[in-house]
Amino acid sequence: MDEKDRMIVTFGGDDASQTPEYGSGSFSMDVDVPEAPASETASYSSAPETQSSSPKDDYLEDYKTYTANYASRHESEPHYQAEPVKMPKGKKSSREPKYVTKGALVVCMVLTMLVSTLLGAFLGGALSGSSLLSAPSSTTEDNREPREDSDLSKLSLSDGTGSTMAVSDIIEKNADAVVEILVSGTTQDYFGMMQVTEGAGSGVIVTEDGYIVTNYHVIQGANKVQVTLHNGETYPAVIVGGVDENDIAVIKINANGLKVAQFGDSSTVKVGDTAVAIGNPLGQLGGTATSGIISALDRTLTIENRTITLMQTDAAINGGNSGGGLFNDKGELIGIVDAKSSGVGIEGLAFAIPINTVDDIINDLIENGKVTTRPVVGITIQDVTEANAENYGLEAAGVYIAQVTGENAKQAGFQQGDRIVSIDGTQINDSQTFISKVRQHKVGDTVAIVVSRQGQEIEIKTVLEELATTE
């Protein structure tokens, strides 16, 4: 077919502003025009009138009609022919699909979750803040007081666990306030020969200028006392004074700016409370700390001919711990370690002097070198429970006289085993009440004490004595 037999057929509009690169409203295609018959007139004229045209003739007539109409419709308008889109070789007309890797998908999911969380938190905070601002300040519609969320921030470790300090914090607070004590003295042996003896114990610093509390039995009979601080510094010490009856003493070193233990209130201690002991066990392990609980209160024991009311703990105590500190869960000094029950199979039985029973003695010894303001009856007393009274065949539970130590008390007629009924008309049911009533007086005052002896009540008047001290 010759070039003249081909023509371009355009479908659609003829907007030249639409570029073929991005697709237009029209498109073109080449159409092969069939050759006209050689004798077109003869072919149709020779056919009978009744014979219909063939499909080929119908196609030709339709094509002529279309081209004639197309030419007449566009002969007055410029025609712009859109060229066919030519695709670069080696490329397909449609874009190839792209795939997302698993790693990229995971990263997208994580980022989406983070953004959602932050956005939710921001919106939630904004909404809650606005609701709080708009909430009534006094009462709600149902007459209930609104919850004060700020109160929650006031809760402490003590509110949640019953302890205000961890054991490590208690130790850190008081380690520098507990010292090692090494003593030496001379004794006479069986053959009359003088021998040098040594002992060790612990002490608690109570003033920044070097006053230290310890047990009386630690320094008893010593003619040389040496103190070693927690940091290793060593000082000679002098004995200020002590009270054998209460097994308490005060010594002094020439130092300043020392770490001081803070006194607590032993009257508020309960069984089960935290107890931390710091001392010098075996006389060689200064700064050792052990912890446990308060196992019992008001244990009246006779130790080395001293009858003392003590508190019991299961914190590990060994020889050399005597005179050391027993601290509560606030890091406060509540007792001076005094003794440990020893024997085969005995563990977890240790005792301390409640600080409230000796704090006035300590202060008096520091200020005056002896006890001058504390009057005593001159007796040692002991609380007896109903169970113990029944076991030992006593008449009733109450406060009994364990020893008569004072000269005034002996002359007045007190006897071991007497049950104290009252003092100055006040009924006595426990030793602490009796001690408190005595301390309300002064040395030299006369008091009236009623005792029960073998079921018979006897009133005894006695003059209060000055607490005996040893320098």
GIKAVEN-V603460 format. One record per pair of residues at least 24 apart in sequence whose C-alpha atoms are under 8 Angstrom apart, sorted by the first residue. I is the first residue (numbers start at 0). J is the second residue. Records with the same first field share a line. If there is no record, write none. Layout:
BEGIN
I = J  J
END
This chain:
BEGIN
0 = 31
4 = 31  32  33  34
5 = 29  30  31  32
6 = 30  31  32
9 = 80
13 = 78  79  80
15 = 79  81
19 = 81  82  83  84
20 = 84
25 = 81
26 = 81  83
27 = 80  81  82  83
28 = 83
162 = 273  328  329
163 = 328  329
164 = 328  329  330
165 = 328
166 = 275  290  328
168 = 330
169 = 275  326  328  329  330
170 = 275  277  288  330
172 = 330
173 = 258  259  260  330
174 = 229  277  286
175 = 228  229  230  258  259
176 = 203  204  205  229  257  258  259  260
177 = 201  202  203  204  228  229  277  278  286  323  324
178 = 202  203  204  226  227  228  229  278  279  285  286  323
179 = 226  227  228  229  278  279  282  285
180 = 224  225  226  227  282
181 = 224  225  226  282
182 = 217  218  221  222  223  224  225
183 = 221  222  223  224
184 = 220  221  222  223
185 = 220  221  222
198 = 282
199 = 281  282  319
200 = 278  279  280  282  318  319  320  321  322  323
201 = 278  279  319  320  321  322  323
202 = 278  321  322  323  324
203 = 259  260  322  323  324
204 = 257  258  259  260
205 = 259  260  261
206 = 257  258  259
207 = 254  255  256  257  258  259
208 = 252  253  254  255  256  257
209 = 251  252  253  254  255  257
210 = 249  250  251  252  365
211 = 249  250  251  252
212 = 247  248  249  250  322  361
213 = 247  248  249  250  321  322  323  335
214 = 246  247  248  321  322  335  337
215 = 241  242  243  246  247  248
216 = 243  246  247
217 = 321  322
218 = 248
226 = 252
229 = 285  286
238 = 470
239 = 364  365  368  369  470
240 = 364  368  369  468  469  470
241 = 364  369  468  469  470
242 = 466  467  468  469
243 = 305  468  469
244 = 305  306  307
245 = 305  307  357
246 = 305
247 = 357  361
248 = 361
249 = 361  364  365
260 = 331  332
261 = 330  331  332
262 = 331  332  333  354
263 = 327  331  332  333  354
264 = 333  354  355
265 = 333  334  353  354  355
266 = 355
268 = 293
269 = 293  296
270 = 294  295  296
272 = 327  328
273 = 327  328
274 = 312  314  325  326  327  328
275 = 314  325  326  327  328
276 = 314  315  316  323  324  325  326  336
277 = 320  323  324  325
278 = 319  320  321  322  323  324
279 = 319  320  323
280 = 316  317  318  319  320
281 = 317  318  319  320
282 = 318  319  320
289 = 314  315  316
290 = 314  315
291 = 315
297 = 382
299 = 381  382
306 = 379  380  401  402
307 = 379
308 = 352  381
309 = 350  351  352  353
310 = 350  351  352  353
311 = 348  349  350  351
312 = 347  348  349  350  351
313 = 347  348  349
314 = 347  349
315 = 347  349
316 = 347  349
325 = 351
368 = 470
369 = 468  469  470
370 = 465  466  467  468
371 = 465  466
372 = 441  442  465
373 = 438  441  442  465  466
374 = 437  438  440  441  442  443  463  464  465  466
375 = 437  438  442  463  464  465  466
376 = 405  407  408  437  461  462  463  464
377 = 403  404  405  406  407  408  463  464
378 = 402  403  404  405  408
379 = 403  404
380 = 430
381 = 430
382 = 429  430
394 = 453  454
397 = 427  428  429
398 = 427  428  429  430
405 = 464
407 = 461  462  463  464
408 = 461  462
411 = 459  460  461
412 = 459
413 = 459
416 = 452
417 = 450  451  452
418 = 450  451  452
419 = 448  449  450  451
420 = 448  449  450  451
421 = 448  449  450
422 = 446  447  448  449
423 = 447  448
END
